[in-house]
Amino acid sequence: MITRRDFLAVSGAGAGVGVGAATGVVPIASLGMAASVLGARPRPASQPASEGDAHRGPCVIASGNGLAAVTRAMELLDQGYDPADAVVQGVRINEDDPEDNSVGYGGLPNEEGIVELDASVMHGPTHKSGAVASLRHIKNPAQVALLVLRRTNHCLLVGEGALRFARQMGFQEENLLTEASRLAWLKWKANASREDFWLDDAERDPPAGKVWVSDGPGKLSAIDPDGVKRLTGTVHCSAVTRAGDLAGCTTTSGLSWKIPGRVGDSPIIGAGNYCDNEVGSAGCTGRGESCITNLSAYTMVMLMEMGKTPGEAAFEAARRMVDRSKESRLKGADGRPRFNVSFYALRKDGAYGAASLYEGSFAVRDRDGARVLPTVPLYSKGG
Ligand code: GLY
């Protein structure tokens, strides 16, 4: 059975593959705050250096599932395209991919089995943003968000209005639920509660040593129960051109099995995506509610403006989130968060960095090519 505890434990972990990385502690004095102000929460001991802080020049970074995205976005930058077009076309690869259940086509649905997508784009040179939230039936919400930015006087369209706008822009409606997503949802629904009229796996008494012959279309009983625990996933992508122009994009199917209408951080400017052409671009993946209440993307850009490197800004945003996670349901017995968030920061000069609450990864396309690197985690799941 998927409990609320399971939900919190895995929420936000889908942003990338787990990659081991050193754990460390930030000396509180170096952050200019008194320990008594921050409270006695467990925290890492030092912040390992972020190799991306030394990079200069054109660069694209993304969440760990964005290797193809950063590669495509840099191709477009090399061809002279606007950075907003580059990041949107980059994440389109994830949106179109039925195997990526964090975003677009194949994204995991809400509690009613309907895929609802969120996305935003922010463009540095014009300081404009566009976003859509709870968009159904359109697999490329980032493209719709870019058209909100370019063709309207608004920043955010939601639900039915966003869908009508997408139709007017010529987007085709389609069923975004793949067979794998439908079966994962059905598995979750059947096992979500013993108080409802759906039989849990344990209540179905399958014939010993046999498999179900008539179990509906699809092989529900073959779904790995752990598969339904992967509850959030998102793609963020930030780019900077040779001239120092920036753009950022975040797109997602949001928290799986969410209450219909739930909007995460991805379409909220300042929360899951933010860009200032004088400073840098930043974004987040993971538990969106925490990114909203901490304005994490804006925080990273603000910290870079105050002089922190991208690596330091990402790590500090992660640390602030932990310090502000006050609800006991969000913390384990050891006081550590029971969710994960990853933070990505790119500076105007091409320096970059990424951090996370627990181990994570991010993709980069810089002067050394495209690759996936570990984020700097505040905590190690191993200890
Ligand atoms: N960060 C994605 C979401 O929570 O919707």
Boltz pocket constraint, residues with backbone or C-beta under 6 A from the ligand:
constraints:
  - pocket:
      binder: B
      contacts: [[A, 232], [A, 233], [A, 234], [A, 252], [A, 253], [A, 254], [A, 255], [A, 263], [A, 264], [A, 265], [A, 266], [A, 272], [A, 284], [A, 285], [A, 286], [A, 287], [A, 288], [A, 289]]
      max_distance: 6.0
